[in-house]
Amino acid sequence: MNILILQGSPRANGSTAWMAEECKKAAEAAGHNVILVNVARKKIAGCLACEYCHTKGNGACIQQDDMQELYPLMNEADVLVLAAPIYYFTLCAQIQAPIQRMYCVNNPAKVKKMALLMSSYSPGVYDGATAEYRDICHYWNAEDCGIITAKNDEQKTDAIKQKIVDLVANI
Ligand SMILES: Cc1cc2nc3c(=O)[nH]c(=O)nc-3n(C[C@H](O)[C@H](O)[C@H](O)COP(=O)(O)O)c2cc1C
């Protein structure tokens, strides 16, 4: 399957980037075709709500930023993995932006499965992000293949690596 991993942390050597990379390695080992995009390094603005896409644009977004290179990847993906640090009790803005920019086409064309990888400092801070993710799975008719969280003392451990391998086996 085509798996697209969106990694939203600006920290290249952080826990989220590590989880995304481990997910990529496990998915490739299982024979999937994997693309990993660090969206924190991209210029992706928020949706303007201008409705150009739904009026004159025929589903195309008027904003000419790095989202334009992500649209074809989103629409070719069978599986979408979101990897994000928790910022203020929710998914970081870098992940929110590309999700909300899908407004122009409503949903990624082929995505049937999703998964969520999250990092935080504290325990017990995932409820908001988890609820949002589950609502998006439901809205996009995608099966939830699993959620993995890594608080400060769990990050980059063998236990998290094993959870990622198990999640990928579930895809
Ligand atoms: C702007 C900002 C907001 C944060 N908010 C939270 C928070 O609400 N709860 C929490 O436990 N950690 C919070 N953190 C800490 C990060 O989630 C934590 O350091 C995480 O491991 C970062 O992952 P990364 O290294 O992959 O970027 C915040 C960090 C930043 C920079």
The ligand as an SDF file (V2000), in Angstrom:
LIG
                    3D

 31 33  0  0  0  0  0  0  0  0999 V2000
    4.8660   25.3020   21.9210 C   0  0  0  0  0  0  0  0  0  0  0  0
    4.9570   24.0490   22.7650 C   0  0  0  0  0  0  0  0  0  0  0  0
    3.8700   23.6210   23.4770 C   0  0  0  0  0  0  0  0  0  0  0  0
    3.9230   22.4470   24.2240 C   0  0  0  0  0  0  0  0  0  0  0  0
    2.8140   22.0290   24.9070 N   0  0  0  0  0  0  0  0  0  0  0  0
    2.8650   20.8740   25.6050 C   0  0  0  0  0  0  0  0  0  0  0  0
    1.7190   20.4030   26.3160 C   0  0  0  0  0  0  0  0  0  0  0  0
    0.6510   20.9840   26.2870 O   0  0  0  0  0  0  0  0  0  0  0  0
    1.8450   19.2460   27.0420 N   0  0  0  0  0  0  0  0  0  0  0  0
    3.0240   18.5450   27.0970 C   0  0  0  0  0  0  0  0  0  0  0  0
    3.0770   17.5210   27.7680 O   0  0  0  0  0  0  0  0  0  0  0  0
    4.1070   18.9610   26.3990 N   0  0  0  0  0  0  0  0  0  0  0  0
    4.0490   20.1050   25.6690 C   0  0  0  0  0  0  0  0  0  0  0  0
    5.1600   20.5340   24.9840 N   0  0  0  0  0  0  0  0  0  0  0  0
    6.3660   19.6880   24.9880 C   0  0  0  0  0  0  0  0  0  0  0  0
    6.4690   18.7930   23.7480 C   0  0  0  0  0  0  0  0  0  0  0  0
    5.2420   18.1590   23.4330 O   0  0  0  0  0  0  0  0  0  0  0  0
    7.5230   17.7240   23.9910 C   0  0  0  0  0  0  0  0  0  0  0  0
    8.7840   18.3410   24.2150 O   0  0  0  0  0  0  0  0  0  0  0  0
    7.6280   16.7190   22.8780 C   0  0  0  0  0  0  0  0  0  0  0  0
    8.4730   15.6620   23.2630 O   0  0  0  0  0  0  0  0  0  0  0  0
    8.1840   17.3780   21.6310 C   0  0  0  0  0  0  0  0  0  0  0  0
    8.3650   16.3900   20.6620 O   0  0  0  0  0  0  0  0  0  0  0  0
    9.4960   16.5610   19.5510 P   0  0  0  0  0  0  0  0  0  0  0  0
   10.8120   16.5830   20.2460 O   0  0  0  0  0  0  0  0  0  0  0  0
    9.3040   15.4040   18.6770 O   0  0  0  0  0  0  0  0  0  0  0  0
    9.1950   17.8500   18.8530 O   0  0  0  0  0  0  0  0  0  0  0  0
    5.1290   21.6990   24.2440 C   0  0  0  0  0  0  0  0  0  0  0  0
    6.2540   22.1570   23.5280 C   0  0  0  0  0  0  0  0  0  0  0  0
    6.1610   23.3090   22.8040 C   0  0  0  0  0  0  0  0  0  0  0  0
    7.3830   23.7740   22.0200 C   0  0  0  0  0  0  0  0  0  0  0  0
  1  2  1  0
  2  3  1  0
  2 30  2  0
  3  4  2  0
  4  5  1  0
  4 28  1  0
  5  6  2  0
  6  7  1  0
  6 13  1  0
  7  8  2  0
  7  9  1  0
  9 10  1  0
 10 11  2  0
 10 12  1  0
 12 13  2  0
 13 14  1  0
 14 15  1  0
 14 28  1  0
 15 16  1  0
 16 17  1  0
 16 18  1  0
 18 19  1  0
 18 20  1  0
 20 21  1  0
 20 22  1  0
 22 23  1  0
 23 24  1  0
 24 25  2  0
 24 26  1  0
 24 27  1  0
 28 29  2  0
 29 30  1  0
 30 31  1  0
M  END
$$$$
